[in-house]
Amino acid sequence: MKIIIIGAGQVGSALSTNLVREGNDVTLIDTRQDLLEKFQKN
């Protein structure tokens, strides 16, 4: 499933991590680049 989460704070990051582990395609949106870089695939 394709999912978009707005906000990479504690809730958004935990939710996105769990959804990715379950095999979902997650897009995380936030204005803070430093938070997004933690989750970016290399």
WONOR-V451245 format. One record per backbone hydrogen bond with DSSP energy under -0.5 kcal/mol. NH is the residue of the N-H (numbers start at 1). CO is the residue of the C=O. Records with the same first field share a line. If there is no record, write none. Layout:
NH: CO + CO
This chain:
3: 1 + 25
5: 27
7: 5 + 29
13: 9
14: 10
15: 11
16: 12
17: 13
18: 14
19: 15
20: 16
21: 17
22: 18
23: 20
24: 19
25: 1
26: 24
27: 3
28: 26
29: 5
33: 31
35: 32
36: 32
37: 33
38: 34 + 35
39: 35 + 36
40: 36
